[in-house]
Amino acid sequence: MPAGTRVRWAVVSATSVALVATGCGGNGGGSGGGSSDTSKTFTYQSSEPQNPLQPANANEVGGGRIVQNLFKGLADYDPSSGKLRMQAADKIDTSDAQTYNVTLKSGWTFHDGTAVTSKSFVDAWNWAASTKNNQINSSWFADIEGYADVHPASGNPTKDTMSGLTVQDDTHFTIKLSNKVSYFPYKLGYVAFSPLPEGFFKDPAGYGQKPVGNGPYEFVSWDHNSQVVTKTFANYQGVDKPKNGGVVFKMYTTAEAAYADLQSNNLDVMDQVPPSALANYKNDLGDRAIDAPQGGIQNVGFTLYQADWQGQDKAKVRQGLSMAIDRDTITKTVLQGSRKPATAWVAEGVEGYKSGTCGDFCTYNADKAKQLIQEGGGVPGNSIKITYNADGGHKEWVDAVCNSIRQATGVNCAGDPKTDFKTARAAITGHQINGLFRTGWVQDYPLNANFLADVYRTGAASNDTGYSSPEFDKLANEADQASSIQDTATGYQKAEEQLAIDMPAIPLWYYRTNSGFSTKVQNVTFDSFGNPAWTQVEVKG
Amino acid sequence: MGRFVARRLLQMIPVFLGTVTIIFFMTRMLPGDPAAAMWGDKAADPAQLAAFKHRMGLDVSIGRQYLNYMGDLLTGNFGETMAGRKVIDVIGEALPVTVRLALLAFVFELVVGVTIGLFSGLRRGKAFDKSALVLTLLLISIPVPVLGFIFQNVFAIQLKWITPTVQDSMNLGQLILPAVVLGSISLAYVARLTRTSIAENLKADYMRTAVAKGLPRRKVIGTHLLRNSMIPVVTFLGTDLGALMGGAIVTEGIFNVKGVGNALYHAINLNEGATVSGFVVVLVLVYLAASLIVDLLYAVLDPRIRYA
């Protein structure tokens, strides 16, 4: 499911040396500890939203970041730990992982003064799930009973509401799912599950241009291609009360331009420093530089749907290839420390992350690599190609990976660049490639299930390798039935162990946030989504 | 003259329709599905994807889409972006910025370029001429991005005279630096063209006549020499204005200017055929108008040229 935005993805996939990431726990922090002025706004590097500012329509970074600040759902993720924390909800209870009883806190209002009630949530979700309202993230509601009525696989919706959503009273409603999903509350932290005010449904397009939400910041103006201005909402009831007067999202075309502005204090906080500045940004910015983990991973996937890569013997070949990649050296040199070598398929810092699941297979060992490849019957034709998009700065590391494989094992390896991101994606999803391809995953929510179920389960929407393992599916299904998030996470850790046996994709490294801030702000930390903890930023007085 | 203009205007119709048609099919032939691109790296939900395609009119044959597009175009409807904004609004935001930037760059290369060219041509082989040749050679050989980053670094980060990027794209003062960067290469060409042209025309018969008539030097150079020497320069400037209006993706990127180049770059990245074609339609009109004006200027500059 889409959690990252379109732009973010393009970037992830695309800009290798500088973007995306995982993990939680921002670091960074403040230079100095001077006084701050809670009425002052700060500027953040952004890009023009590609869709109207509606909560279920914000799947790309430009719009996503703005919508996250204007709206607040039942729960969100603590920026420092990545754990789920209650916001508009007082509690979300379940006894069977299928029916969830939601109790709302009282006192929450929208920016227009109307109360946030059970109906605000239920109406918003029904509206967003319906295919006729064209919300990009409409499939996020697929777990809810009655989803097929508003979102049929083809044809027009037969109903306007999902039978699984029932309003009890103003502060209580129930969510019934069509199957058990033990980690459903984690999904509720995603912005698509935000409430909408009554007025929205009369004029969705108008509200998409001038959104009215219930989040920490309220909308002031949207000057297309230039900036979106927000200010602190005085009646915000969330646990993260803003320590500043608002966020101004300033549109930049290039990271280079944003970095130049940051250095001269014309921009306060940025997204990711440009690749050209990676080597020097820590020197340039000193204690204003940020280097924090992100919930994203870069992989090389195999075309398991091709006969060449099927059979248990070939798993050995794949494990051997993984061992032939010197991750430590490549992340330090070619990637200039902007990545951290991966030891598992789940990114660092995510709930349920367990380091070392990949074990020796993710540790460079040329002799062992050669031996495994031989035992597995060798690489077809003793030659492989890694398909990637040429517009994202991936060439350098793909070449480095290929060199490493060639030197360690004697297998011929070459990059196979596709002109751009869309072309590469079309080739990957259309199964028009041979052997290996660059892939990756950025968390939708910081839970290991998201890195595993959505990518490696048989038939999952983003299962590009065609991996299908009865063992993995069985363990994942068991984990979904668990009674608590902890048990789910542990269950998925077991499923992840199966990936080490089958090696459907080689984990390479985790993304990091390499960013910085101006001298005008302090207390800037980044979460595992690569976003700053907006409300915690202090503007110096 | 009137008939000439009328004929040229009529000729524009097939040129216009042809370019729009070619661009329509070229943008639609780009690899990748523009609707699926809205989901980025994640898999698109098939039911929602179908609904999107229907809304965007992408669920009919390419021939049908073309007819729909041309029909809409004739009624002044440029279509919508994937995000549901009117393409004409997107153009309306970007074009005024680019017009300002392009005109600034144009004035800069015209005034500075012609001045340098004139004095170089008049003093061929002297110190001024030689240094002008070196300067223009330098400008031609430095790629625009390099010049942009040097200017940004020197004037903004070192000297702090200006902000590194344009904070308000509609502010003429802030656009001066990007305009200088943008106009610098053309400036070199304008200077060299003017210089050669001046140097050649100095030997022309009408010049000797003008001097022999005892006309003041100012008049000889201003009215006779410069005016006649401007023809190759005007030809170059006419096409250059079109190129400047087409947007300068690199310069706009360095200085964060929200013009046509920036908008086109985004539209191409997102595979938004309607937006790309919309901009191209406007640019074709600009080019056609610029080339017509250039042709008319020939007659003004050189009395020997007459249009029937």
Interface residues (C-beta under 8 A of the other chain):
Chain A: M1 P2 A3 G4 T5 R6 V7 R8 W9 A10 V12 S13 E48 P49 Q50 N51 P52 N59 E60 T131 K132 N134 Q135 I136 S138 S139 H151 P152 A153 S154 A205 G208 H224 N225 S226 M251 Y252 T253 T254 E256 A257 A258 A260 D261 Q263 S264 N266 T419 D420 F421 K422 T423 R425 A426 T429 G440 V442 A461 S462
Chain B: L30 P31 G32 D33 A37 M38 W39 G40 D41 K42 A43 D45 P46 A47 Q48 A50 A51 F52 R55 M82 A83 G84 R85 D89 V90 E93 A94 F149 Q152 A156 I157 K160 T163 P164 T165 Q167 D168 S169 E252 G253 I254 F255 N256 K258 N262 A263 Y265 H266 N269 L270 N271
